[in-house]
């Protein structure tokens, strides 16, 4: 091998140092978010920007905060997201902003009436996780009154999830009104964890349900591998929520004690939550809050070492 000149040595050393610096910077960014996963944002709280045609502006605003990926809602099932009907264009805009979207919410109505179209849109965007917010509503009671109603809802969703699986999509279930209710002294959520096929349906945990006694870390530990996602909010369980304005409809089973706040400022133990999330199988998480709270939450998540 020919001897290396001093100039060649200096040049090579500089290149190696630059490469090492790039790798170190990448490792720092990776370590700056819990579980080494990108900090995500669910876009529903920011839907007016999408409705008004400023999807690119939303992506820039979130990216500037430190968000690395987003979760969308379906352009078919959610009115404010109709401007995103061209899934391939959505993917391009995401790529232009260094973003990706592997997860999305889809209404039960669209899955019942036109699942094939929803799957096609999801694939155009790059979505591999199709989630519904709740099994309640439409053909299913908003709040179940019997275990048979829960079984019927679970059977329907298993069939929907089977179609999705054959298309290479993982179906998921969030937890809102229907799921956080009780029937015959049992939590509907617990019944669904037993009734839904573990291979066909994964769960996305809504952290704010701690206000109704649902503790994510407990569920992750109790049901290993059943969860793939989280929606992040925090709740100050010691705070008293202000009374609703006169004439405001009751929130029913979705309500609970405490006041929602940014991640890290409430009652949730986030280190314990993320440690347990490894057991639960969580692959991504999305802050679901206003832009101001998202800014605070992302800043906290950057400091969280898990």
C-alpha positions, 0 to 999 in steps of 0.5 A, a space after each residue: 500500500 502506498 504511503 499517505 502524504 501529510 495533506 492526504 492524512 489531514 484531509 482524511 482525518 478532517 472527513 472522519 471527524 466531520 462524519 463522527 460529528 454528524 453521527 454524534 449529532 444524530 445520536 444526540 437528536 435520537 436521545 433527545 426524545 423518549 424511547 429514541 422515537 420521533 416526537 409526534 403530533 396529532 393534527 386534529 387540534 390544528 385542523 383549521 389550518 388544514 381546512 383553510 389550505 395551510 397544511 404546509 404552514 402547519 408542518 413548518 410550525 410543528 417542525 420548528 417546535 421539534 416535531 418529527 412526525 404527525 398523525 392525520 385524520 382521514 380526508 374521507 371521514 373528517 370534513 376539515 381534512 378534505 383538502 388532503 384528499 390527494 394522498 400522494 400529494 400529501 406524502 410529497 408535502 410531508 417529505 418536503 418538510 422532512 416529515 412522515 405520517 404512518 398513523 391516522 384516524 378513520 371514522 367508523 362510518 367510513 370504515 363501514 361504508 367504504 373501507 377500500 377507499 380509506 385503505 387506498 388513501 392511507 397507502 397513498 399517504 404512507 399510513 400503516 396504522 388505521 385507528 378509529 377514535 371510538 366504536 360508539 356511534 352510528 350502528 353502535 350505541 354511544 355508551 353500551 348498556 350490556 355486555 352483548 352490545 360490547 361483544 357485537 361492537 368487537 365482532 364488527 371491528 374484528 372483521 374490519 381489522 381482518 380486511 385491513 390486515 389482508 391489505 397490509 394495514 394494522 388496525 387500531 382502537 383509541 379510547 373515548 366515550 364507549 371504551 371508558 364506560 362500564 357495563 355490569 360493573 366491568 370496564 368496557 375497555 377491559 372487555 374489549 381487550 379480551 374480545 378484540 383479536 390481539 393480532 388484528 387490533 392494537 390499541 392507542 392509549 389516550 393519556 387524558 383518560 387518567 381523569 377517569 382512572 385509566 392509568 397507561 402504565 398499568 395497562 401497558 404492564 398488564 397487556 404486553 404487546 397490545 399497544 402500539 401508540 399513545 396520545 399525549 396530554 397531561 392532567 392535573 388531578 388536583 385542579 378543579 375544572 371550571 364549570 361549563 358555559 350555560 347550555 353546554 352538552 354534558 360530556 358523559 363518559 368522556 369526562 373526568 376529574 382534573 384539568 388538562 395541561 401540557 406534558 410534564 405539568 400534571 399528575 402523570 408519571 412520564 418516566 414510569 409511563 414510557 418505561 411501561 410503554 416498552 412492555 406495551 409495545 408502543 411504536 409511536 406517540 403523538 401530542 394531541 393539544 393546542 399549539 401553545 400546549 404542544 410547544 410546552 409538551 414537546 419542550 418537556 419531551 426533549 428533556 425526558 430521558 427514557 
